[in-house]
Amino acid sequence: MNTDLALVMGLIVLLFSAPAIISAISDGRAPRTAMIALVVGGGLVVFALTQKPGGYRIEDVPRTFIKVIADLF
């Protein structure tokens, strides 16, 4: 898997897991599915950060999103 794609997918999964966790807690349910999404998203981000030589900087993230979206089209 491309590290850029892994980073973008991981950040998107993390973004969607936060509201799911809050929703589950406010409804009084255990946030099992949201926690699984949190672990998967975090794992993808860690994979991307450790496998890319030189890693990523904060300034690289927007360019990486644009590059992945451009590669899809």
PENOR-V64415 format. One record per pair of residues at least 4 apart in sequence whose C-alpha atoms are under 8 Angstrom apart, sorted by the first residue. I is the first residue (numbers start at 1). J is the second residue. Records with the same first field share a line. If there is no record, write none. Layout:
I = J ; J
This chain:
1 = 5 ; 6
2 = 6
3 = 7 ; 47 ; 48 ; 49 ; 51 ; 52
4 = 8 ; 48 ; 64 ; 65 ; 68
5 = 9 ; 68
6 = 10 ; 44 ; 45 ; 47 ; 48
7 = 11 ; 44 ; 45 ; 47 ; 48 ; 49
8 = 12 ; 45 ; 64 ; 65 ; 68
9 = 13 ; 41 ; 44
10 = 14 ; 40 ; 41 ; 42 ; 43 ; 44 ; 45
11 = 15 ; 41 ; 42 ; 45
12 = 16 ; 41
13 = 17 ; 37 ; 38 ; 40 ; 41
14 = 18 ; 37 ; 38 ; 41 ; 42
15 = 19
16 = 20
17 = 21 ; 34 ; 35 ; 37 ; 38
18 = 22 ; 34 ; 38
19 = 23
20 = 24 ; 31 ; 34
21 = 25 ; 31 ; 34 ; 35
22 = 26
23 = 27
24 = 28 ; 29 ; 30 ; 31
25 = 29 ; 30 ; 31
31 = 35
32 = 36
33 = 37
34 = 38
35 = 39
36 = 40
37 = 41
38 = 42
39 = 43
40 = 44
41 = 45
42 = 46
43 = 47
44 = 48
45 = 49
46 = 50
47 = 51
48 = 52 ; 55
49 = 55 ; 56
50 = 55
51 = 55
52 = 56
56 = 60 ; 61
57 = 61
59 = 63
60 = 64
61 = 65
62 = 66
63 = 67
64 = 68
65 = 69
66 = 70
67 = 71
68 = 72
69 = 73
